[in-house]
Amino acid sequence: MRIGELARRTGVSERSLRYYETRGLLTAERTPGGHRDYPEWAVDRVIRIQELYAAGLNSEKIRQLLPCMRDRDGGPSAIATPRLVQDLTAERDRIDSMIADLKRSRETLDEVIRTARDA
């Protein structure tokens, strides 16, 4: 499929798809005319990339992680390593810490809102 179709099917801009290629997150064959030609599995790959970005991972971490994940279900591939598990656990711990910080901030805001309403 061409880049425009991949963009439509994933909701990701063509510019972002090109960026993913430059970062080694996504690959495409080239037609004789020089157009990008993506395989069907690229849809799942782009969705997975978006999920990982949303989780707070940077492009380098995603690049390291993608070869260890199956595109269809995001499960581990045969080449998932103990080091990958360590890295992902650290990322999860970082996210958990951010969630805890956000919860504390929300609790503070809730207290200020209650106090302001009662005044």
C-alpha positions in Angstrom: 0.0 0.0 0.0 1.1 3.5 -0.6 1.9 6.0 2.1 -1.4 7.9 1.7 -3.4 4.7 2.3 -1.3 3.8 5.3 -1.8 7.3 6.7 -5.6 7.0 6.2 -5.8 3.5 7.7 -3.8 4.4 10.8 -4.7 8.1 11.3 -1.0 9.0 11.3 0.3 11.7 9.0 2.5 11.0 6.0 5.1 13.2 7.6 5.1 11.0 10.7 5.4 7.8 8.6 8.4 9.2 6.8 9.9 10.1 10.2 9.3 6.6 11.4 11.3 5.4 8.4 14.2 7.7 9.2 14.3 6.4 12.8 14.3 2.8 11.7 10.8 2.1 13.1 9.2 1.3 9.8 10.3 0.1 6.4 8.9 0.2 2.9 9.9 -1.2 -0.4 10.1 1.1 -3.4 8.2 0.8 -6.6 10.0 1.3 -9.9 8.7 4.8 -9.8 10.2 5.4 -6.4 7.0 5.4 -4.4 6.9 3.8 -1.0 5.1 0.4 -0.9 4.2 -0.8 2.5 3.2 -4.4 3.4 -0.1 -5.1 5.1 1.6 -5.7 8.4 2.7 -2.0 8.4 -0.8 -1.0 9.7 -0.3 -3.0 12.9 3.3 -1.8 13.2 2.2 1.9 13.0 -0.5 1.4 15.6 2.0 -0.3 17.9 4.5 2.6 17.4 1.7 5.1 18.3 0.9 3.1 21.5 4.5 3.0 22.5 4.9 6.8 22.0 1.7 7.3 24.0 3.2 5.3 26.8 6.1 7.7 26.9 8.8 5.7 25.1 11.2 7.6 22.8 12.0 6.6 19.2 15.3 5.0 20.2 13.7 2.8 22.8 10.9 1.9 20.4 13.5 1.0 17.7 15.1 -1.4 20.2 11.8 -2.9 21.2 10.0 -3.4 17.9 12.2 -6.4 16.7 11.2 -8.2 19.9 7.5 -7.8 19.4 5.1 -9.4 17.0 3.2 -6.8 15.0 -0.2 -8.4 15.0 -0.6 -8.8 18.8 2.3 -7.0 20.3 3.4 -10.2 22.1 7.0 -11.1 22.5 8.9 -12.7 19.6 11.4 -15.4 19.9 14.2 -12.8 20.1 12.9 -11.0 23.2 15.8 -10.9 25.7 16.2 -10.6 29.4 17.7 -7.1 28.8 14.6 -6.1 27.0 12.5 -7.2 29.9 14.7 -5.1 32.2 14.4 -2.1 30.0 10.6 -2.4 29.7 10.3 -2.9 33.4 12.2 0.3 34.0 9.9 2.1 31.5 6.8 0.7 33.3 8.2 1.8 36.7 8.8 5.3 35.2 5.2 5.4 34.0 3.9 4.2 37.4 5.8 7.0 39.1 4.3 9.6 36.7 0.9 8.2 37.4 1.5 8.5 41.2 2.6 12.1 40.8 -0.5 12.9 38.7 -2.7 11.3 41.3 -1.2 13.4 44.0 -1.6 16.5 41.9 -5.3 15.6 41.3 -5.8 15.1 45.0 -4.4 18.5 45.7 -6.6 20.1 43.1 -9.6 18.3 44.5 -8.9 19.7 48.0 -8.5 23.2 46.6 -11.8 22.9 44.7 -13.6 21.6 47.8 -12.2 24.4 49.9 -13.2 27.0 47.3 -16.7 25.6 47.0 -17.2 25.6 50.8 -16.1 29.2 51.1 
